[in-house]
């Protein structure tokens, strides 16, 4: 386990989310000014996807007791002892504890001096058989559930 809290940033994911939200929100407005309002609904899925990217990004903090994510929507936390499985996809890493789940961006988006240490910690859980880990396509579609501890 870990002795001191590990802090990992996902600022690159947040940057993509903000740029996507600004760009895809601006396009329908510009279309309305150019009398092309009929194309505005086609941008809604991209606006929602950009917002979802912002929901799963933030600062990841791993303590000996908990794994948490803090972003502009609040703080989401899951105790390590309750995690019963991990699923990962192309862009998401989902920690399950019964009906609760915490979604994080995959390792490639992490930055900071503790990123590699947190990766090794999660990998060691899987290698030692403590927490089963598997690749699923469903992981990329899931958001946090019942893990918010503050706004």
Backbone as a chain_set.jsonl record, in Angstrom:
{"seq": "XXXXXXXXXXXXXXXXXXXXXXXXXXXXXXXXXXXXXXXXXXXXXXXXXXXXXXXXXXXXXXXXXXXXXXXXXXXXXXXXXXXXXXXXXXXXXXXXXXXXXXXXXXXXXXXXXXXXXXXXXXXXXXXXXXXXXXXXXXXXXXXXXXXXXXX", "coords": {"N": [[0.838, -1.187, 0.0], [0.26, 2.387, 0.149], [2.11, 5.003, 1.743], [2.116, 7.8, 1.874], [-0.107, 10.349, 0.605], [-0.903, 10.136, -2.877], [-0.807, 12.304, -5.609], [-2.326, 13.083, -8.607], [-2.569, 14.696, -11.7], [-4.965, 15.518, -14.259], [-4.842, 17.355, -16.331], [-4.602, 17.588, -19.096], [-6.761, 16.184, -20.174], [-8.817, 17.746, -19.178], [-8.303, 20.099, -20.582], [-8.886, 19.297, -23.24], [-11.61, 18.809, -22.874], [-12.659, 21.378, -22.197], [-11.956, 22.866, -24.499], [-13.353, 21.438, -26.463], [-15.995, 21.778, -25.508], [-16.277, 24.578, -25.729], [-15.841, 24.971, -28.517], [-17.77, 23.267, -29.793], [-20.077, 24.33, -28.746], [-20.052, 26.86, -29.749], [-20.319, 26.508, -32.506], [-23.148, 25.86, -33.217], [-24.302, 28.312, -32.541], [-23.048, 30.091, -34.259], [-23.993, 28.967, -36.617], [-26.692, 29.657, -36.479], [-26.559, 32.404, -36.84], [-25.765, 32.472, -39.474], [-27.948, 31.628, -40.797], [-28.326, 28.856, -40.748], [-29.562, 27.206, -38.929], [-30.679, 24.692, -38.77], [-28.694, 22.769, -38.569], [-27.82, 22.814, -35.983], [-28.801, 20.897, -33.963], [-27.188, 18.671, -34.498], [-24.825, 19.066, -33.212], [-25.23, 18.611, -30.542], [-24.651, 15.957, -29.403], [-21.827, 16.105, -29.373], [-21.343, 18.252, -27.694], [-22.345, 17.21, -25.296], [-20.607, 15.037, -24.99], [-18.178, 16.385, -24.615], [-18.762, 17.627, -22.18], [-19.018, 15.333, -20.596], [-16.385, 14.447, -20.607], [-15.241, 16.404, -19.032], [-16.429, 15.737, -16.613], [-15.191, 13.311, -15.862], [-12.59, 14.088, -15.471], [-9.969, 15.638, -13.547], [-8.361, 16.171, -10.385], [-6.668, 13.467, -9.171], [-6.508, 11.726, -6.184], [-4.847, 9.512, -4.178], [-4.998, 7.899, -1.19], [-3.903, 5.966, 1.691], [-6.342, 4.884, 2.511], [-8.409, 5.659, 0.689], [-9.496, 6.29, -2.73], [-9.774, 9.068, -4.703], [-11.409, 11.59, -6.712], [-11.261, 14.901, -7.617], [-13.037, 17.482, -9.004], [-14.582, 20.132, -10.973], [-17.218, 19.554, -10.478], [-17.435, 18.468, -8.012], [-16.34, 16.326, -5.291], [-15.372, 13.027, -5.601], [-15.342, 9.846, -4.206], [-13.958, 6.684, -3.263], [-13.547, 4.019, -1.074], [-10.599, 2.02, -0.801], [-10.797, -0.56, 0.279], [-13.334, -1.37, -0.387], [-13.41, -1.702, -3.117], [-14.206, -3.908, -5.631], [-13.772, -4.733, -8.231], [-12.09, -3.795, -11.303], [-12.585, -2.125, -14.307], [-11.467, -1.386, -17.574], [-11.26, 0.703, -20.459], [-10.803, 2.134, -23.709], [-10.466, 4.803, -22.999], [-11.155, 5.143, -20.327], [-11.004, 4.296, -16.85], [-12.516, 2.317, -14.601], [-13.567, 1.981, -11.325], [-15.186, -0.329, -9.339], [-17.483, -0.783, -6.673], [-19.581, -2.711, -5.473], [-22.693, -1.423, -6.144], [-21.708, 1.042, -6.609], [-19.511, 3.34, -8.352], [-16.421, 4.668, -9.562], [-15.058, 6.722, -11.937], [-12.199, 7.196, -13.876], [-9.81, 8.912, -15.996], [-7.766, 7.051, -18.347], [-4.414, 5.746, -17.775], [-2.57, 6.989, -19.543], [-3.254, 9.671, -19.729], [-2.575, 10.823, -17.372], [-0.639, 13.033, -15.303], [2.16, 14.397, -13.56], [4.327, 14.091, -10.657], [3.612, 11.835, -9.154], [2.26, 10.113, -10.786], [3.27, 7.75, -12.012], [3.751, 6.166, -9.766], [1.153, 5.767, -8.764], [0.057, 4.388, -10.902], [1.611, 2.019, -10.749], [0.726, 1.077, -8.268], [-2.025, 0.467, -8.735], [-1.678, -1.427, -10.74], [-0.309, -3.387, -9.301], [-2.307, -4.337, -7.598], [-3.893, -5.728, -9.399], [-2.077, -7.634, -10.431], [-1.433, -9.21, -8.195], [-3.772, -10.435, -7.722], [-5.638, -9.311, -6.01], [-7.606, -7.458, -6.757], [-9.742, -7.986, -9.38], [-9.115, -7.214, -12.811], [-10.286, -6.081, -15.923], [-10.576, -5.726, -19.496], [-13.068, -3.847, -21.028], [-15.606, -2.765, -23.297], [-17.656, -1.325, -22.358], [-16.737, 0.233, -20.268], [-15.909, 2.728, -21.176], [-18.24, 4.114, -21.4], [-19.314, 4.711, -18.962], [-20.094, 6.721, -16.079], [-19.43, 8.403, -12.912], [-20.975, 6.941, -10.018], [-22.939, 7.18, -7.212], [-20.801, 8.081, -5.574], [-20.159, 10.646, -4.806], [-18.907, 12.907, -2.451], [-18.768, 15.544, -1.72], [-19.735, 18.857, -2.785]], "CA": [[0.0, 0.0, 0.0], [0.996, 3.645, 0.1], [2.26, 5.676, 3.035], [1.73, 9.206, 1.72], [-1.07, 10.521, -0.504], [-0.4, 10.335, -4.235], [-1.627, 13.305, -6.299], [-2.138, 12.992, -10.055], [-3.375, 15.671, -12.445], [-5.443, 15.134, -15.593], [-5.093, 18.658, -16.954], [-4.728, 17.451, -20.557], [-8.146, 15.788, -20.447], [-9.632, 18.93, -18.92], [-8.107, 21.03, -21.697], [-9.696, 18.803, -24.355], [-13.025, 19.015, -22.536], [-13.008, 22.801, -22.31], [-11.867, 23.273, -25.908], [-14.489, 20.818, -27.146], [-17.226, 22.433, -25.075], [-16.328, 25.918, -26.328], [-15.955, 24.88, -29.972], [-19.04, 22.678, -30.217], [-21.164, 25.237, -28.352], [-19.973, 28.022, -30.63], [-20.753, 26.152, -33.871], [-24.576, 26.078, -33.463], [-24.604, 29.742, -32.453], [-22.6, 30.652, -35.531], [-24.923, 28.484, -37.632], [-27.931, 30.447, -36.395], [-26.293, 33.705, -37.45], [-25.598, 32.271, -40.92], [-29.221, 31.054, -41.249], [-28.132, 27.416, -40.882], [-29.954, 26.708, -37.611], [-31.077, 23.293, -38.845], [-27.568, 21.893, -38.241], [-27.507, 22.947, -34.554], [-28.978, 19.663, -33.173], [-26.122, 17.701, -34.744], [-23.704, 19.347, -32.314], [-25.591, 18.255, -29.165], [-23.852, 14.837, -28.867], [-20.441, 16.519, -29.139], [-21.371, 19.099, -26.496], [-22.511, 16.302, -24.164], [-19.366, 14.276, -24.846], [-17.191, 17.291, -24.012], [-19.136, 17.774, -20.768], [-18.685, 14.066, -19.928], [-14.929, 14.438, -20.43], [-14.964, 17.245, -17.865], [-16.892, 15.038, -15.41], [-14.249, 12.273, -15.433], [-11.235, 14.618, -15.298], [-9.752, 16.427, -12.337], [-7.185, 15.762, -9.634], [-6.826, 12.155, -8.546], [-5.739, 11.616, -4.945], [-4.889, 8.179, -3.58], [-4.474, 7.81, 0.171], [-3.942, 4.551, 2.087], [-7.721, 4.443, 2.72], [-9.356, 5.984, -0.366], [-9.143, 6.807, -4.05], [-10.749, 10.129, -4.937], [-11.269, 12.487, -7.844], [-11.833, 16.209, -7.34], [-13.163, 18.312, -10.197], [-15.486, 21.266, -10.771], [-18.538, 19.061, -10.1], [-17.387, 17.999, -6.634], [-15.322, 15.349, -4.93], [-15.896, 11.678, -5.699], [-14.402, 9.05, -3.417], [-14.258, 5.273, -3.085], [-12.534, 3.373, -0.229], [-9.888, 0.91, -1.433], [-11.243, -1.852, 0.805], [-14.617, -1.725, -0.985], [-13.274, -1.929, -4.556], [-14.258, -5.339, -5.906], [-13.259, -5.002, -9.575], [-11.706, -2.645, -12.114], [-12.752, -2.307, -15.751], [-10.857, -0.301, -18.318], [-11.543, 0.747, -21.881], [-9.84, 2.936, -24.451], [-10.23, 6.096, -22.382], [-11.63, 5.21, -18.944], [-10.65, 3.3, -15.853], [-13.679, 2.361, -13.716], [-13.449, 1.214, -10.09], [-16.511, -0.726, -8.878], [-17.671, -1.239, -5.295], [-21.004, -3.029, -5.467], [-23.44, -0.591, -7.084], [-21.023, 2.334, -6.735], [-18.371, 3.323, -9.262], [-15.607, 5.864, -9.725], [-14.482, 6.679, -13.281], [-11.012, 8.026, -14.064], [-9.173, 8.75, -17.31], [-6.724, 6.015, -18.349], [-3.088, 6.151, -17.322], [-1.867, 7.831, -20.499], [-3.632, 11.073, -19.556], [-2.136, 11.286, -16.067], [0.63, 13.747, -15.247], [2.6, 14.744, -12.215], [5.39, 13.218, -10.152], [3.078, 10.617, -8.544], [1.466, 9.355, -11.768], [3.814, 6.411, -12.199], [3.562, 5.423, -8.514], [-0.246, 5.352, -8.699], [-0.081, 3.323, -11.908], [2.197, 0.796, -10.177], [-0.149, 0.618, -7.187], [-3.2, -0.167, -9.334], [-1.195, -2.614, -11.447], [0.036, -4.411, -8.311], [-3.568, -4.943, -7.149], [-4.311, -6.672, -10.43], [-1.104, -8.723, -10.546], [-1.488, -10.069, -7.012], [-5.1, -11.04, -7.641], [-6.481, -8.691, -4.999], [-8.744, -6.847, -7.436], [-9.732, -8.386, -10.789], [-9.124, -6.123, -13.785], [-10.519, -6.588, -17.275], [-10.866, -4.781, -20.572], [-14.447, -3.884, -21.522], [-15.996, -1.603, -24.085], [-18.639, -0.621, -21.535], [-16.054, 1.139, -19.344], [-15.832, 4.071, -21.751], [-19.566, 4.722, -21.392], [-19.777, 4.865, -17.587], [-19.707, 7.877, -15.27], [-19.465, 8.144, -11.477], [-22.281, 6.59, -9.478], [-23.02, 7.09, -5.758], [-19.49, 8.271, -4.937], [-19.919, 12.062, -4.475], [-18.832, 13.19, -1.024], [-18.964, 16.976, -1.508], [-19.978, 19.63, -4.014]], "C": [[0.881, 1.248, 0.0], [1.052, 4.283, 1.476], [1.782, 7.123, 2.965], [0.739, 9.335, 0.567], [-0.364, 10.762, -1.84], [-1.356, 11.27, -4.954], [-1.277, 13.291, -7.779], [-3.078, 13.979, -10.73], [-3.806, 15.084, -13.784], [-5.741, 16.401, -16.387], [-5.241, 18.563, -18.462], [-6.144, 17.051, -20.953], [-9.066, 16.99, -20.239], [-9.498, 19.935, -20.06], [-8.915, 20.593, -22.914], [-11.181, 19.026, -24.104], [-13.459, 20.455, -22.708], [-12.972, 23.288, -23.751], [-13.046, 22.696, -26.686], [-15.802, 21.476, -26.792], [-17.362, 23.812, -25.706], [-16.572, 25.838, -27.831], [-17.34, 24.379, -30.399], [-20.252, 23.474, -29.731], [-21.205, 26.454, -29.265], [-20.516, 27.727, -32.028], [-22.258, 26.333, -34.101], [-24.97, 27.555, -33.407], [-24.215, 30.423, -33.759], [-23.524, 30.219, -36.674], [-26.223, 29.255, -37.643], [-27.74, 31.824, -37.035], [-26.176, 33.612, -38.98], [-26.838, 31.608, -41.541], [-29.087, 29.562, -41.578], [-28.5, 26.729, -39.565], [-30.322, 25.226, -37.633], [-29.933, 22.321, -38.524], [-27.24, 21.904, -36.741], [-27.724, 21.655, -33.764], [-27.882, 18.619, -33.376], [-24.923, 17.909, -33.827], [-23.981, 18.925, -30.868], [-24.791, 17.053, -28.655], [-22.403, 15.224, -28.561], [-20.324, 17.432, -27.919], [-21.475, 18.221, -25.258], [-21.254, 15.461, -23.922], [-18.264, 15.129, -24.216], [-17.481, 17.507, -22.532], [-18.805, 16.501, -19.989], [-17.189, 13.95, -19.683], [-14.552, 15.283, -19.216], [-15.373, 16.555, -16.566], [-15.863, 14.018, -14.937], [-12.831, 12.8, -15.226], [-11.163, 15.471, -14.039], [-8.446, 16.0, -11.69], [-7.482, 14.461, -8.917], [-5.926, 12.118, -7.317], [-5.94, 10.22, -4.378], [-4.234, 8.242, -2.213], [-4.468, 6.323, 0.543], [-5.373, 4.009, 2.244], [-8.617, 4.606, 1.501], [-8.681, 6.354, -1.685], [-10.193, 7.854, -4.36], [-10.391, 10.945, -6.168], [-11.962, 13.783, -7.472], [-11.855, 16.999, -8.636], [-14.186, 19.403, -9.93], [-16.892, 20.839, -10.36], [-18.573, 18.536, -8.672], [-16.235, 17.039, -6.407], [-15.977, 13.974, -4.898], [-14.868, 10.746, -5.058], [-14.897, 7.616, -3.268], [-13.18, 4.67, -2.192], [-11.898, 2.182, -0.947], [-10.453, -0.433, -0.992], [-12.567, -2.313, 0.198], [-14.524, -2.029, -2.478], [-13.252, -3.43, -4.817], [-13.82, -5.707, -7.321], [-12.922, -3.694, -10.279], [-11.938, -3.015, -13.576], [-12.091, -1.123, -16.434], [-11.208, -0.446, -19.792], [-10.46, 1.546, -22.576], [-9.498, 4.236, -23.736], [-10.6, 6.193, -20.917], [-11.163, 4.023, -18.121], [-11.747, 3.386, -14.796], [-13.466, 1.427, -12.536], [-14.857, 0.939, -9.572], [-16.459, -1.159, -7.425], [-19.162, -1.511, -5.136], [-21.715, -2.234, -6.555], [-22.795, 0.779, -7.295], [-19.876, 2.204, -7.72], [-17.715, 4.695, -9.334], [-14.886, 5.735, -11.06], [-13.329, 7.673, -13.376], [-10.535, 7.911, -15.504], [-8.088, 7.675, -17.227], [-5.357, 6.623, -18.065], [-2.375, 7.116, -18.257], [-2.159, 9.308, -20.367], [-3.156, 11.651, -18.227], [-0.82, 12.036, -16.18], [0.933, 14.113, -13.805], [3.615, 13.738, -11.707], [4.876, 11.899, -9.572], [2.326, 9.721, -9.522], [1.967, 7.916, -11.907], [3.631, 5.559, -10.943], [2.122, 4.942, -8.378], [-0.538, 4.258, -9.72], [0.436, 1.997, -11.359], [1.332, 0.22, -9.07], [-1.361, -0.123, -7.753], [-2.804, -1.447, -10.049], [-0.865, -3.733, -10.455], [-1.216, -5.08, -7.749], [-4.004, -6.03, -8.129], [-3.372, -7.879, -10.491], [-1.167, -9.698, -9.377], [-2.869, -10.685, -6.809], [-6.019, -10.444, -6.593], [-7.755, -8.114, -5.606], [-8.703, -7.292, -8.896], [-9.857, -7.175, -11.716], [-9.369, -6.712, -15.161], [-10.859, -5.457, -18.229], [-12.313, -4.959, -21.008], [-14.703, -2.636, -22.352], [-16.964, -0.731, -23.302], [-17.988, 0.424, -20.632], [-16.006, 2.566, -19.869], [-17.163, 4.806, -21.711], [-20.066, 5.06, -19.991], [-19.251, 6.137, -16.93], [-19.774, 7.479, -13.801], [-20.884, 7.78, -11.045], [-22.166, 6.397, -7.972], [-21.665, 7.223, -5.046], [-19.218, 9.723, -4.554], [-19.925, 12.232, -2.958], [-18.975, 14.677, -0.714], [-19.165, 17.654, -2.852], [-18.912, 20.671, -4.226]], "O": [[2.102, 1.159, -0.134], [0.136, 4.114, 2.281], [1.124, 7.613, 3.883], [0.749, 8.515, -0.351], [0.628, 11.487, -1.919], [-2.57, 11.068, -4.923], [-0.121, 13.458, -8.167], [-4.25, 14.08, -10.366], [-3.103, 14.259, -14.369], [-6.78, 16.499, -17.04], [-5.941, 19.381, -19.059], [-6.666, 17.529, -21.96], [-9.982, 17.223, -21.028], [-10.484, 20.555, -20.457], [-9.561, 21.421, -23.555], [-11.923, 19.39, -25.017], [-14.506, 20.728, -23.295], [-13.851, 24.034, -24.18], [-13.666, 23.399, -27.483], [-16.637, 21.712, -27.665], [-18.443, 24.178, -26.168], [-17.419, 26.558, -28.361], [-17.996, 24.981, -31.249], [-21.349, 23.301, -30.262], [-22.273, 27.011, -29.52], [-21.108, 28.601, -32.661], [-22.628, 26.924, -35.116], [-25.86, 27.994, -34.134], [-24.969, 31.235, -34.294], [-23.805, 30.999, -37.584], [-26.798, 29.486, -38.706], [-28.644, 32.345, -37.689], [-26.463, 34.579, -39.686], [-26.786, 31.096, -42.66], [-29.656, 29.074, -42.554], [-27.83, 25.787, -39.139], [-30.274, 24.572, -36.591], [-30.193, 21.153, -38.234], [-26.453, 21.075, -36.283], [-26.873, 21.332, -32.935], [-27.672, 17.771, -32.509], [-24.091, 17.012, -33.684], [-23.059, 18.886, -30.053], [-24.281, 17.124, -27.537], [-21.818, 14.728, -27.598], [-19.327, 17.39, -27.198], [-20.775, 18.456, -24.273], [-20.885, 15.207, -22.776], [-17.504, 14.645, -23.377], [-16.559, 17.565, -21.719], [-18.358, 16.578, -18.845], [-16.768, 13.412, -18.658], [-13.651, 14.922, -18.459], [-14.74, 16.761, -15.531], [-15.671, 13.863, -13.731], [-11.949, 12.033, -14.841], [-12.178, 15.958, -13.54], [-7.534, 15.525, -12.366], [-8.438, 14.369, -8.147], [-4.739, 12.435, -7.392], [-7.069, 9.797, -4.128], [-3.061, 8.595, -2.091], [-4.979, 5.501, -0.218], [-5.59, 2.804, 2.121], [-9.504, 3.78, 1.285], [-7.495, 6.678, -1.747], [-11.388, 7.565, -4.289], [-9.24, 10.986, -6.603], [-13.122, 13.772, -7.059], [-10.825, 17.168, -9.29], [-14.614, 19.587, -8.79], [-17.685, 21.678, -9.934], [-19.643, 18.191, -8.172], [-15.299, 16.947, -7.201], [-17.007, 13.78, -4.251], [-13.673, 10.844, -5.334], [-16.098, 7.367, -3.161], [-11.997, 4.79, -2.511], [-12.59, 1.422, -1.625], [-10.574, -1.35, -1.805], [-12.897, -3.498, 0.254], [-15.473, -2.565, -3.051], [-12.395, -4.144, -4.297], [-13.525, -6.872, -7.588], [-13.405, -2.627, -9.902], [-11.535, -4.088, -14.025], [-12.145, 0.003, -15.94], [-11.421, -1.546, -20.301], [-9.331, 1.629, -22.092], [-8.374, 4.727, -23.845], [-10.38, 7.239, -20.306], [-10.96, 2.918, -18.624], [-11.896, 4.427, -14.154], [-13.217, 0.234, -12.712], [-15.639, 1.871, -9.385], [-15.512, -1.819, -6.996], [-19.916, -0.634, -4.711], [-21.388, -2.35, -7.737], [-23.294, 1.584, -8.082], [-19.328, 1.119, -7.913], [-18.365, 5.73, -9.186], [-14.181, 4.753, -11.293], [-13.465, 8.839, -13.005], [-10.824, 6.916, -16.17], [-7.552, 7.419, -16.149], [-5.171, 7.84, -18.109], [-1.64, 7.986, -17.79], [-1.38, 10.13, -20.851], [-3.317, 12.847, -17.982], [0.012, 11.728, -17.034], [0.048, 14.128, -12.95], [3.747, 12.65, -12.268], [5.634, 10.932, -9.504], [1.808, 8.676, -9.127], [1.172, 6.976, -11.918], [3.381, 4.357, -11.044], [1.89, 3.823, -7.921], [-1.284, 3.319, -9.442], [-0.228, 0.968, -11.489], [1.216, -0.999, -8.945], [-1.685, -1.22, -7.297], [-3.518, -2.447, -9.973], [-1.116, -4.903, -10.741], [-1.19, -6.274, -7.453], [-4.429, -7.113, -7.726], [-3.829, -9.017, -10.593], [-0.971, -10.899, -9.566], [-3.099, -11.383, -5.821], [-7.076, -11.008, -6.31], [-8.842, -8.258, -5.048], [-7.727, -7.008, -9.591], [-10.606, -6.238, -11.439], [-8.754, -7.71, -15.538], [-11.35, -4.398, -17.838], [-12.744, -6.069, -21.321], [-14.093, -1.589, -22.135], [-17.075, 0.468, -23.56], [-18.634, 1.407, -20.269], [-16.057, 3.515, -19.087], [-17.205, 6.01, -21.965], [-21.143, 5.64, -19.849], [-18.127, 6.572, -17.184], [-20.133, 6.346, -13.479], [-21.864, 8.247, -11.626], [-21.394, 5.56, -7.503], [-21.418, 6.557, -4.04], [-18.146, 10.018, -4.026], [-20.832, 11.762, -2.271], [-19.269, 15.043, 0.424], [-18.822, 17.115, -3.904], [-18.957, 21.411, -5.209]]}, "num_chains": 1, "name": "protein.A"}
